[in-house]
Amino acid sequence: MKVVENAIRTLAAAYSDRLNKQVLKRVEDMEWDDKSHYLIYQVLKVSLREGEMIDVYQNKGRFLYKYAGSFLEEAAILCFEYKFGEEALNRVKIPNTIGQKPKTFEIDCLVGDNAYEIKWRDATTDGDHITKEHTRMKVIKDAGYTPNRIMFYYPNRTQAIRIQQTLETLYLGAEGHYYYGDAAWQHIHEVTDVDLKGILMKIAEENMSR
């Protein structure tokens, strides 16, 4: 168990370092940005200083969400690799046998007959997302795999929740499984014997106590 925990710690440190470098570079670049649009901020009673902070944190947020998602998805795959070794295949591409676009679909982690789609969260409100996911599930099922979706954090907004509820129905209709929230963490723990959430909570507590 210590092996996978150390691997997750190493992964977290690498992502933290990359995130910090990206943010610092972006903030430096922003010093030279055209700020003429701040006129409109001020018309709306947003001060120059507040406008600058909003722009900085908006950019920080974009990087944070990107890296947070990629980190958690990779950490989950590490758990499968720890348990199943070479039997856990990641980033497996299968041809789209139903339509022309996209040409292939990617399975985040393939363990035996179980094809896992791993998301840290999914707040999309785009209806086309449902169509694409439905096609993806049918392609995976036709290839002889069981579609599984793991999503650690459920969205908060009503429209995004409706999208996820529809996806859950589609997964169940395809004889697949949809794990979200506590069920996602529990599934990782039960299948891989790795308490991923416990490890992440330990790392977070250590980081915040420094």
N, C-alpha and C positions, 0 to 999 in steps of 0.2 A: 504493500500500500504506500510505503514511503517513496517508492520509485515513481509512481504516478503523481503523487503530491509534489515531489521535486520537479517533475516535468511541467506541471501546471504552474508552479512558482516561476520557473525559468521562462515559460511562455508569457506569464503576466508581466514579468520584468521587461521582457523584450517589447511587448506592446506598449507598456508605460513609457519606455524610452522613446519609441517611435512617435507616440502621441505627443510627448513633450516637445520633441524636435520639430514636428509638423506645426504645432501651435506657435512656438517661438518664431519660426520662419514666417508664418502667415502674419503674425502681429507686426513683425519687422517690415514686411512688405506693405502692410496697411498704412504705415507712416507716410508712404509716398502716394497713396491712393488719392484720387480726385474726391474732394469732400464737398463739392458744390451742392450736392443733394441735401446737405445739412440745412440749407435754407428752408426746405419743406418741413424738416423736423422742427425747426424753430417756429415756423408758422403754426405748427400743431402743439406749441408750447413745450417742446423737448429741447433742453439746453444742449449746447455744444458738447459739454463733457458727458452728459447722459447719452447723447447720440453716439459718441465715440465708444462708450462702454457697451451699448447695445450691439453695435456692429462687431466689436471684438468678441463678445460672448456668442453672438450668432455664428460666427466662424468657428469658435472653439467648440460649440455644440455640434456642428456638422462633423468635425473630426472625431469628437468624443463618441457620438452615436455609431459612426463607422467602425472605429476601433473596438468599441465595447462589443458590438455585434460579432465582429470577426473573431475576437478573442474567445468569447463564450462558445461560439460554434466550434472553434478548434479545440477548446478545452474538453468539450463533450466528446469529440472524436478521439481525443487522447484516452478517454475512459474506455471507449470501445476497443481501441487498440491494445490497451493494457490487459483487458479481459480476453480478447479473442486473437490477439497477435496478428499474424498475416491474413487471418480469415476476415478481418475487418478492413474492407477496401474503402478508400475515400476518394471523392471526386470522380466517381464512375460515370462516364457518359454513355447513354443509350440512344439509338436513333429514334427520331420521331416517326412512328409508323402510321400516324393518323393524318398529319398535315405537313405542310412544307416549312412553316415557321413556328418555332425555331427548328433547325435541322436536327438538333440533339437536345436531350434533357439530361441534367446532371443530378446524380444521386449523391448527397453529401457523404453518406456512409452506408455501405452495403455489407450486411452481416448475414451470411447464408441467404435465405429467401426474403429477409427483411430489409426493405429499402427505406432509409431514414432521410427525411428532410428536416434539417435542424435550423431553427430560428431563435434568436434571443428574444425578439418581439416582432410583431408585424402590425403596424398601425395604418396600413393602406386603406383607402376608401375608394379605390378604383375598381369599378365593376368588372373591367376586363381581366383583372387579376383572377377572378373566379373562373372565367373561361379558360385561361391559361393553365391554372392549377387542375381543373377538371380534365383537360387534355393530358396533362402530365401524369395524373393518376391512372388514366386509362392506358397510357403507353406503358407505364410501370407494371400494371396488372397484366397486360397482354404479354409482357416479357417474362411473366412467371414469378413476379415478386409481389410481396405484400407492402402496400404503401403505408408508411408511418410518418406522422408529423409530430415533431417535438418543438414546442414553443414555450420558453421559460416565463415570459411576461406577457400577460393578456393586455390588449389595448384598453384605453379608458373612454374613448369617444364612441357615441352611439352608432354612427355609421360604420366605424371600423369594427365594432363588436358584431354588427350584423354580418359583415363580410366573413368574420371568423366563424360565426355560427353556421353560415352556409357551407364554408369549407369543411367544418366538422361533419355536417350531414353528408357531404360528398365523400369524405374519407370512409365513413361508416357504410355508405352505399356501395363503395368499392371493396368492402370487406377488409378495410384497413383500420388503422387506429390513429387517434388524434389526442395527444397528451399536451396539456398546457398548465401553467401555474405549478402548484404543488405536485400535480400528477406527473409533470415533466421531470422534476427533480427526483421524484420517487422512482420513476421508470428507469432513469439512468442508474440509480442506486441498486435497484433490484436486479437489473440485467447485467451490470458490469461489476457489482460489488464495490463501487467507488462512491463515496459520499461527496459528490462534487460540490453541492451547496455548502456542506460543512467545511470543506477545504477553502472555498472562496470566502466564507465568513471569517475563517481564521486569518487569512491573508489580509482581508479588509480591516479587521480589528488591529492587527499588527501595524498596518500602514497608518491608521488614524491615531495610534498611540505614540507615534514618533514625533 
